[in-house]
Amino acid sequence: MTAFSAEIVKWIEEAERQAEAKFREIDSIVDRNQWKVIEAFQKHQVSDYHFAGSTGYAYNDRGREVLDLVYADVFGAEAALVRPHFASGTHTIATALFGVLRPGDGLLYITGRPYDTLHKVIGKPGDGTGSLQDFGIRYNEAALLEDGTIDWETVASKIDERTKVIGIQRSRGYDWRDSFTVAQIGEMVARVKELKPDCIVFVDNCYGEFTEEREPTQVGVDLIAGSLIKNPGGGLAETGGYICGRARLVELASYRLTAPGIGAEVGAMLGTTRGIYQGLFLAPTAVGQAVKGAVLAAAVFERAGFDSRPRWDAPRTDLIQAISFSGPEQLIAFVQGIQRAAAVDGHVVPEPWDMPGYEHPVIMAAGTFIQGGSLELSADAPIRAPYTAYMQGGLTYSHVKFGLLTALQTMKDRKLF
Ligand SMILES: *Cc1c(COP(=O)(O)O)cnc(C)c1O
């Protein structure tokens, strides 16, 4: 076994003891979500034949139809669209937005600049790419206030009669801000609906699923979207995304995914069905393992003298743990160190690269079974000040613990602290 410095091992052990009560809290969320998922499976009498998969048009694929019903129940929504045909989280979110917005309508993001990969989905008027703005959808955003809360004055001033969709990003993404809890999102919905009763509230739910006992669709949100290679895929779903919400809105999104008039009634599952069901079954537990790992990371790095967000004992509503470093060398050593604990590609040394959809070079540790799967232990960092690494995931808590050991050891070996 790799020799870890005694000092680093001691930090980890102390942090684990410190976090014990927090771990019990996480266990109780796992239990509630596990039973919620089982109850939804039972209500719809999920059986072996639902996993069979389908080919061609796949009319009447009962496994696919029941999967939508199970997801709708788990998320407390009227309807759901769960498909391997969504190529990524960005594609899923774009499908939801294009599904409900029409030329001349307004989209207003109230949680500041959205996640990097959405910038080109929003695009610019006349950019010729078929982006939202290229299609004549008007986009606006309200930056968050200094303290990370919603700037309601600006929001109120930017809502007009054509504002159709209010966008909320639950997770911090690549920003040094706090993520929004489901309770906070519920308060936002109430306020937004006072300002514009007929608007559609959309939540980018990426990384949030099963970190709390409720989902945004259970506090009045009209439409949510997320990726199956993040939380709800449980590490087993090989690809895909989901959209949940009000039935008419989900139907509109389905027309955008396939074609008007066809919607959710076709779409061969090509052998992905079992993994998506089983992944959903495992998701509450896998998310719990990852969240425990994130808590440990915060506690350990706080001990080592680094700034972390959220703090180890703060409430959690997503998987992401941001850790702040003093420069690119520490940042790169951390990410390369995380990779050293991977079962897959543990021999590979990640380097910064210009990743499609991102505006700065990004370095990523991703020793994963599913390419880019970020419910598995991974770490990303855009190479830009303030040199923050975002780590997330971990199908097993133990793997995260080793990732932290190898990361700290790599930094120590390079004399970076
Ligand atoms: C991951 C993520 C996305 C985009 O998902 P991809 O699968 O990377 O396209 C969008 N928003 C947030 C907050 C995310 O975390």
PDBQT file of the ligand as one rigid body, heavy atoms in Angstrom, charges set to zero:
ROOT
HETATM    1  C1  LIG A 501     -23.355  19.213 -15.274  1.00  0.00    +0.000 C 
HETATM    2  C2  LIG A 501     -24.224  20.390 -15.266  1.00  0.00    +0.000 A 
HETATM    3  C3  LIG A 501     -24.858  20.842 -16.435  1.00  0.00    +0.000 A 
HETATM    4  C4  LIG A 501     -24.611  20.266 -17.795  1.00  0.00    +0.000 C 
HETATM    5  O1  LIG A 501     -24.534  18.902 -17.869  1.00  0.00    +0.000 OA
HETATM    6  P1  LIG A 501     -23.542  18.206 -18.921  1.00  0.00    +0.000 P 
HETATM    7  O2  LIG A 501     -23.901  16.777 -18.772  1.00  0.00    +0.000 OA
HETATM    8  O3  LIG A 501     -22.159  18.535 -18.496  1.00  0.00    +0.000 OA
HETATM    9  O4  LIG A 501     -23.879  18.737 -20.263  1.00  0.00    +0.000 OA
HETATM   10  C5  LIG A 501     -25.689  21.920 -16.323  1.00  0.00    +0.000 A 
HETATM   11  N1  LIG A 501     -25.875  22.548 -15.163  1.00  0.00    +0.000 NA
HETATM   12  C6  LIG A 501     -25.276  22.166 -14.029  1.00  0.00    +0.000 A 
HETATM   13  C7  LIG A 501     -25.520  22.914 -12.763  1.00  0.00    +0.000 C 
HETATM   14  C8  LIG A 501     -24.437  21.068 -14.042  1.00  0.00    +0.000 A 
HETATM   15  O5  LIG A 501     -23.842  20.679 -12.923  1.00  0.00    +0.000 OA
ENDROOT
TORSDOF 0
